[in-house]
Amino acid sequence: MVACASAQAQARPPLPGPGVAPPGANDPSCRSVHPPVVLLHGTRSDMTINFQTLSRALRRDGLCPWALDLPDRAQAPVHESARAVARFVERVRAESGARRVSLVGHSSGGVIGRTYVRFHDGAGRVEDLVSFGTPQYGYRSEPPFDEVDRLYNTGCPGCDEQFAGHPFMAALNEGDPTPGRISYTQLITLQDAVATPVANQFLPEDVRVSNVVLDEVCPGRPYDHLLLAIDATVYQLVRAALTGDGPARPGVPVDCSAVGS
């Protein structure tokens, strides 16, 4: 859901994140057989809110989560957010001793992660990139919601750039949209009412790229875009992607009755 930002709105001071790492995250003493996991929150969220549940679960299961607050709560231009990710990844590599990291992005966090990989020298530094609720080919809203979106997203350059058909999205997806020796997993719900149309969340599949439709893995289970990061079935698939060989695929065993991560 995106719209062009007015000059007046763009002049507002950036919104700071709270700077409070979610449970278990950003611990330099954490060691794992798997790469450190960098968590990228969605637009207008922050690391504290977005990843309370997922970060705790990753640490419990023997992974090392790291998280940052993206510029202006991910409302800044996408390249600005991607540069912040690049700096943070170098910090994680230095403090953990790991050569590569994995990225997990909620909503626009997935686009920001792909931007880092493609345009900011991230391709050789990333093992897995897991996205859920991510508009890989851009948002597009239909009337009457398009006018609501236009008002809601005023002053959000990063939202504007993620509009379907924007030159930024065209550049991100030109040629190979999934570069590097990276496993890409997209977790998608057909019930998503935010990253629409849902078809724009799919990336071209190959041996390194998988699209998992949550509604087919757990039929009848309700999913909500904003709550994907606390859903237990989503977490099981995130964990499978981060700990398995290659991306998570639809056949991964999932306990659809699970409530907490």
N, C-alpha and C positions, 0 to 999 in steps of 0.2 A: 504494500500500500504506500504509494509514493506521490509526491507532487513537487513542483518547483518551489524553491524557497525565495521569499521576498528579501530585498536588500536590507530592510529594517530588521527582519527576524535574524538574518545572518549576523548582524552586528551585536547580538546579545552575547553576554559572557558564556563561555563553554560551561556545561554542567559537569562538576567534578564527580568522580565515583568516590565511594566511601573509603577505598583503600584498605579494606579489611578482607584478608584472604579467607576463603571458605574452609571448613574443617579439613584438616589433614594436608592442606596445600602449602606450597612454597617452603618446604622443609629441606634445606640443603643436605641434611643427614640421611634423607630417605634414599634407599637403594633398591633396585628391582632388576629382574632379569629382562624386563621389557623397557623400552624407551620412556623417558619422562613424558607426561601427558599435559599439554598446554591447552587450557580451557578458554574458549573465545565466546563471550556472551553476545546476546542479541541487542538490537537497537533499543535505546532508552532503559536498558537494564544495567547491571554491573556484576562483577564477579561474586560479590557477597550474596546477592539475591539469587542469581541464576543457577549457581552451582552448589548450594548448601547440601543437597542430597547426593548428587552425583560425585562430588569430590570426596565426601566421607566414604562412599561405597568403593570408590577406586582404591583409596588408601587401605581400607579393610581387606580388599582382595589382592593386596600385594603390588599395587602400582603406585607411582609417585606423581600425584597431580600438582600442577602449577597453574596459577591464574593471574590475570592482570585486568585492570580497568582500562577499557579502550577509550580513546580521546572523545570527549563530549558525549560519553555514554553511547559510543558507536554511531553518533550522528554526524561526526566529522567526515570529510571526503574519504572514500574507501582507501585510497593510497596512504593517507595520513595514518589511518588505523593500521594498515599493513606495515608501515614503517615502525610503528610502536611494537607490533608483533615481532618484527625482525630484531629490534633491540632486546626485547624480552627473551627471545629464543637464545640469543648469544649469552645472556645472563644465565639462563638455565643450563646451557651447555657448559659454561665455565664453572658453575657451582656444583653441578652434578657429575661432571666428567664424561657425560654422554656425548657421542658424536652426532646422534640424530634424536629428534623428538617426534612425538605424535601429536596431532591437533584434533580437538573435538570442538565443533562449532554449532551453536544453536542459532537458527534463523540466519540473520545477516553475518553472524560469526563464521559461518561456513564460507560465505563469499569472501570475507576478509582473509580467511585462511588460504583460499585458492589464489587470491591476489598476492599474498606474501610468497606463495610457492612460485607463481608465474613471473612476477615482475620484481621481486626483491630478494633474489638469490636464495629462495627457500627450498628449491627442488632437491638439492643435495643434503638438506638438513632434516627432512621429514620422512618418517617411516609409514605412518598411516594418517589419513585425513578422513575423519568421520563427521558427517553433517546430518542434522535433523531439522526438518522444517525450513530448509534453505532454498531460496529462490534462485537456483543456479542459472536460469536464463531470464531472471527478472520478474518483478511483480507486475500485475495488471489487474485493476479492479473494474467491475462492471457497474453501470448505473443501477440504483441511486447511490451506491457506496463510493463511487469515484469522487464525488464532490466532498463527501465526509473525509475521505483520505487526503484530498488536496488541502483541506483546512488543518487536519491533524498533523500532516507532515511538513507544513511550512516551517522553514528554518532548519531543515535537516538535509544538508547537501549529500550525505551518504545515502539517504532514502532516494533522493532524486536520481542519483547515479545507478541505483538498482532497479529503476523502472524498466520494464521490458521495452527493448528497442533503443535504450540510451546508448550512446557511443561507448561508454565505459563497459557495459555488458557485452557489446559486440566485440570489443578488444579482448575482454577476458575469455571469450569463447571462440575466438578466431583460431583456426587451425586445430591443434590438439588441445582440448579443454582440460585434459588431465595429464600434464607433463610429469616427467621424473619417474624414478623407480619407487613409486608411492602406491599404496593400496587405498583406493577411494571407496567409502561406503556411504550411501545416502539412505537415510531412514525417513520414510514418507508415509503420511496418513492421508487418505482420501477425504477425511473429515476436516482437513486444514482449511480455515476460513480467513487466514492472514496471508500466507505465502501462496497467493493464487495467481494464475491457474495452477492447480497441482501438477499438471503435466510439465510445467517449467522447472520442477524440482528434480527431474530425471536427467542424469548424464549418460552419454553413450556407453554401453557396457562392453567390457572385454575382460581378459583374465585378471586385470588389476582393478576393475571398476564394477561395483554392484549396486543395484537399486533394490531396496527391501521395502515392500508395501506392508506396513504394520497391520492393516486391516485384513490382509490375507494370512499373515502369521498368526494373529489372534482375532478371528472373526467375531464380530459382535462387541468387541471391547471399545469403549468410548475413548477418543483421543482429542486433546485440545492443543493447539499450537503453542500457547504460552506455558503449558504444563508438561511438555514433552521431556524436559530435563529432570522431572521428578517421577516419571513413569517407570515402573519396575521392568516392564517388558523392553522399553527403550534401552534401559541400562544393561540388560542382559545382552542385547545386540551390540551395544557400544563395547562392552567387555569382550565379547567374542571377536570383534574387529581388532581390538588392541592386543589381544593375546594369541590370536590364531595366525595361521599362515595365509596371507592374503586378506581380502575384504570379507566382511560378514555376508552370508548369502541367505536366501529365504529358507533353506533347509536346516539352519542352525536350530538345535533344540531350545525351546523357550517355554517357561512356565507361565502360561497365560493367566493363571489364577493369582500370581504374585501381586502383592499390594505395595509393600515397601521395598526400596532398593537394598 
